[in-house]
Amino acid sequence: MNPKLNVIDIIVSDIQDAIAFYARLGLDFKVDEKYPDHAGCDLPNGLHLMLDTEKFRGGTQTSGWSRPTGDPRTFLAFEFADPAAVDARFAELTGAGHTAAQEPWDAFWGMRYATVLDPDGNGVDLYCPLPAE
């Protein structure tokens, strides 16, 4: 039997900052009543996205956990309906003070694409297929 990917866990330094960022993308995280350093969000496609603070995650690892260094190693990609929606969400996120990693552009693979960083430096891609010519 092949394993089923159904959960992605993002480690964050401040859970409320992360929740506020992802709320701007339309995600509705619920903080766990028993564990305030853990939150989850069910996505429409059956995937569950979790946020865990560094403190919480470090406490669940036998050998401890430490923050990685360098560029983002993982990117979440959010699809939008059209190029204007990509541009608008990019403007909203960067206007709220989040770091732009890649200004919106028409990528050679046929998509409008932009990248912002969440409060912990994780990459978040915003994209849509470009209209066929």
Disulfide bonds with the S-S distance in Angstrom:
none
